Amino acid sequence: MAENMTAGTAGETMVAETIHVTEARIACDGGGGPLGHPRVWLTLGTDGEIICPYCSRRYVRSTGGDDD
């Protein structure tokens, strides 16, 4: 599940995309293609989240859900 970056009226901040993950170590390439960035491996912090230094995507550990 992801929330896309949205802009509001003047003076409001941009809301970065939030991606819910189940693993503590993830790879981010900014979505790939010509608008992406080099693939980087990120490890979630003790608070269960991390922000990509290239594209500002926010990765958050999901709680609950289906465990197969």
Sequence and secondary structure as in RCSB ss.txt:
>XXXX:A:sequence
MAENMTAGTAGETMVAETIHVTEARIACDGGGGPLGHPRVWLTLGTDGEIICPYCSRRYVRSTGGDDD
>XXXX:A:secstr
 EE  B  STT   B  EEEESSSEEEE TTSGGG    EEEE  TTSEEE TTT  EEEE  SS   
